[in-house]
Amino acid sequence: MPATRQELFDSAMKLSEGDRLLLATELLDTVADDLPMGSLDDPEFQAELERRAQRARACATSAS
């Protein structure tokens, strides 16, 4: 049975921060041409990534 998105996320959250960053980068590389924004270096996009990362960390902490 294939893993669900939540199962994959839970497994990824067990990785070190460096490995999670590498995984995220590799995943973004698979869709980068299809992203609706101009650049991964865009400050607004970076701010949104940081907000989402903080939310994910908070969820992971509260789930523990």
MDTraj code that builds the backbone (N, CA, C; nanometers):
import mdtraj as md
import numpy as np

residues = "MET PRO ALA THR ARG GLN GLU LEU PHE ASP SER ALA MET LYS LEU SER GLU GLY ASP ARG LEU LEU LEU ALA THR GLU LEU LEU ASP THR VAL ALA ASP ASP LEU PRO MET GLY SER LEU ASP ASP PRO GLU PHE GLN ALA GLU LEU GLU ARG ARG ALA GLN ARG ALA ARG ALA CYS ALA THR SER ALA SER".split()
xyz = np.array([
    [0.0837, -0.1174, 0.0000],
    [0.0000, 0.0000, 0.0000],
    [0.0889, 0.1246, 0.0000],
    [0.0637, 0.2188, -0.0902],
    [0.1445, 0.3408, -0.0935],
    [0.1235, 0.4244, 0.0328],
    [0.2265, 0.4939, 0.0722],
    [0.2179, 0.5803, 0.1900],
    [0.1321, 0.7019, 0.1573],
    [0.0594, 0.7490, 0.2563],
    [-0.0177, 0.8711, 0.2379],
    [0.0747, 0.9912, 0.2507],
    [0.0275, 1.1055, 0.2086],
    [0.1056, 1.2279, 0.2205],
    [0.1397, 1.2519, 0.3660],
    [0.0454, 1.2277, 0.4559],
    [0.0706, 1.2492, 0.5985],
    [0.1775, 1.1531, 0.6508],
    [0.1749, 1.0289, 0.6070],
    [0.2769, 0.9327, 0.6485],
    [0.4158, 0.9748, 0.5975],
    [0.4197, 1.0226, 0.4744],
    [0.5472, 1.0711, 0.4204],
    [0.5964, 1.1921, 0.4991],
    [0.5048, 1.2841, 0.5293],
    [0.5415, 1.4021, 0.6067],
    [0.5932, 1.3613, 0.7440],
    [0.5219, 1.2725, 0.8109],
    [0.5638, 1.2283, 0.9441],
    [0.7027, 1.1647, 0.9397],
    [0.7284, 1.0858, 0.8373],
    [0.8602, 1.0246, 0.8222],
    [0.9663, 1.1303, 0.7957],
    [0.9329, 1.2261, 0.7106],
    [1.0283, 1.3327, 0.6789],
    [1.0609, 1.4155, 0.8022],
    [0.9637, 1.4371, 0.8894],
    [0.9868, 1.5176, 1.0094],
    [1.0813, 1.4486, 1.1070],
    [1.1036, 1.3210, 1.0899],
    [1.1977, 1.2480, 1.1748],
    [1.3424, 1.2647, 1.1259],
    [1.3587, 1.3193, 1.0062],
    [1.4918, 1.3429, 0.9512],
    [1.5564, 1.4624, 1.0201],
    [1.6865, 1.4712, 1.0070],
    [1.7563, 1.5884, 1.0593],
    [1.7126, 1.7106, 0.9789],
    [1.7365, 1.8284, 1.0337],
    [1.6991, 1.9515, 0.9641],
    [1.7679, 1.9605, 0.8277],
    [1.8931, 1.9230, 0.8221],
    [1.9664, 1.9265, 0.6957],
    [1.9073, 1.8323, 0.5918],
    [1.8710, 1.7126, 0.6361],
    [1.8111, 1.6166, 0.5435],
    [1.6729, 1.6635, 0.4978],
    [1.5972, 1.7265, 0.5894],
    [1.4655, 1.7796, 0.5493],
    [1.4821, 1.8908, 0.4468],
    [1.5816, 1.9763, 0.4658],
    [1.6071, 2.0845, 0.3713],
    [1.6466, 2.0275, 0.2355],
    [1.7324, 1.9275, 0.2364],
    [1.7724, 1.8633, 0.1113],
    [1.6519, 1.8001, 0.0421],
    [1.5696, 1.7299, 0.1169],
    [1.4499, 1.6678, 0.0600],
    [1.3560, 1.7733, 0.0025],
    [1.3346, 1.8811, 0.0766],
    [1.2471, 1.9882, 0.0284],
    [1.3014, 2.0494, -0.0998],
    [1.4313, 2.0707, -0.1044],
    [1.4940, 2.1265, -0.2235],
    [1.4774, 2.0334, -0.3426],
    [1.4981, 1.9043, -0.3193],
    [1.4839, 1.8068, -0.4275],
    [1.3397, 1.8012, -0.4759],
    [1.2443, 1.8077, -0.3840],
    [1.1037, 1.8076, -0.4244],
    [1.0683, 1.9338, -0.5027],
    [1.1160, 2.0494, -0.4552],
    [1.0895, 2.1740, -0.5276],
    [1.1493, 2.1705, -0.6682],
    [1.2657, 2.1087, -0.6806],
    [1.3289, 2.0987, -0.8123],
    [1.2424, 2.0217, -0.9113],
    [1.1583, 1.9325, -0.8627],
    [1.0744, 1.8535, -0.9532],
    [0.9554, 1.9328, -1.0045],
    [0.9232, 2.0445, -0.9394],
    [0.8072, 2.1247, -0.9808],
    [0.8430, 2.2712, -1.0048],
    [0.9692, 2.3082, -0.9930],
    [1.0099, 2.4485, -0.9992],
    [0.9594, 2.5185, -1.1246],
    [0.9594, 2.4514, -1.2383],
    [0.9139, 2.5153, -1.3620],
    [0.7640, 2.5407, -1.3617],
    [0.6904, 2.4690, -1.2765],
    [0.5456, 2.4830, -1.2722],
    [0.4973, 2.5751, -1.1615],
    [0.5906, 2.6303, -1.0823],
    [0.5503, 2.7165, -0.9717],
    [0.4942, 2.8478, -1.0247],
    [0.3876, 2.8980, -0.9607],
    [0.3218, 3.0187, -1.0109],
    [0.3930, 3.1489, -0.9757],
    [0.5112, 3.1426, -0.9188],
    [0.5806, 3.2673, -0.8874],
    [0.7044, 3.2779, -0.9743],
    [0.7694, 3.3905, -0.9656],
    [0.8822, 3.4161, -1.0530],
    [1.0084, 3.3414, -1.0162],
    [1.0449, 3.3415, -0.8868],
    [1.1747, 3.2871, -0.8482],
    [1.1708, 3.2332, -0.7065],
    [1.2483, 3.1301, -0.6823],
    [1.2604, 3.0772, -0.5470],
    [1.3323, 3.1754, -0.4561],
    [1.4035, 3.2722, -0.5149],
    [1.4741, 3.3735, -0.4373],
    [1.3881, 3.4954, -0.4050],
    [1.2641, 3.4974, -0.4534],
    [1.1743, 3.6094, -0.4294],
    [1.1515, 3.6270, -0.2788],
    [1.1703, 3.7479, -0.2248],
    [1.1549, 3.7703, -0.0804],
    [1.0167, 3.7321, -0.0271],
    [0.9127, 3.7585, -0.1037],
    [0.7778, 3.7216, -0.0586],
    [0.7634, 3.5697, -0.0492],
    [0.8206, 3.4998, -0.1477],
    [0.8152, 3.3543, -0.1458],
    [0.8953, 3.3000, -0.0282],
    [1.0127, 3.3569, -0.0038],
    [1.0954, 3.3147, 0.1094],
    [1.0213, 3.3366, 0.2416],
    [0.9513, 3.4494, 0.2541],
    [0.8748, 3.4779, 0.3758],
    [0.7631, 3.3757, 0.3931],
    [0.6964, 3.3401, 0.2845],
    [0.5901, 3.2397, 0.2920],
    [0.6463, 3.1038, 0.3308],
    [0.7600, 3.0671, 0.2751],
    [0.8242, 2.9408, 0.3131],
    [0.8564, 2.9394, 0.4625],
    [0.9069, 3.0513, 0.5127],
    [0.9409, 3.0587, 0.6550],
    [0.8156, 3.0468, 0.7408],
    [0.7062, 3.1139, 0.7021],
    [0.5801, 3.1015, 0.7773],
    [0.5328, 2.9570, 0.7805],
    [0.5388, 2.8915, 0.6665],
    [0.4930, 2.7519, 0.6597],
    [0.5849, 2.6597, 0.7390],
    [0.7147, 2.6849, 0.7341],
    [0.8096, 2.6039, 0.8106],
    [0.7845, 2.6193, 0.9601],
    [0.7588, 2.7426, 1.0045],
    [0.7296, 2.7659, 1.1464],
    [0.6019, 2.6931, 1.1871],
    [0.5007, 2.6991, 1.1012],
    [0.3742, 2.6300, 1.1295],
    [0.3969, 2.4791, 1.1378],
    [0.4766, 2.4249, 1.0445],
    [0.5044, 2.2817, 1.0443],
    [0.5809, 2.2407, 1.1697],
    [0.6788, 2.3240, 1.2100],
    [0.7542, 2.2935, 1.3322],
    [0.6628, 2.2969, 1.4532],
    [0.5727, 2.3930, 1.4578],
    [0.4804, 2.4027, 1.5706],
    [0.3885, 2.2809, 1.5762],
    [0.3412, 2.2380, 1.4618],
    [0.2543, 2.1188, 1.4573],
    [0.3319, 1.9935, 1.4996],
    [0.4553, 1.9829, 1.4534],
    [0.5368, 1.8657, 1.4875],
    [0.5660, 1.8649, 1.6372],
    [0.5894, 1.9806, 1.6947],
    [0.6196, 1.9906, 1.8382],
    [0.4973, 1.9551, 1.9205],
    [0.3813, 2.0051, 1.8802],
    [0.2593, 1.9796, 1.9577],
    [0.2125, 1.8350, 1.9421],
    [0.2501, 1.7698, 1.8329],
    [0.2101, 1.6302, 1.8100],
    [0.2958, 1.5343, 1.8912],
    [0.4108, 1.5799, 1.9388],
    [0.5033, 1.4925, 2.0127],
    [0.4574, 1.4683, 2.1531],
])
top = md.Topology()
chain = top.add_chain()
for i, resn in enumerate(residues, 1):
    res = top.add_residue(resn, chain, resSeq=i)
    for name in ("N", "CA", "C"):
        top.add_atom(name, md.element.get_by_symbol(name[0]), res)
traj = md.Trajectory(xyz[None], top)
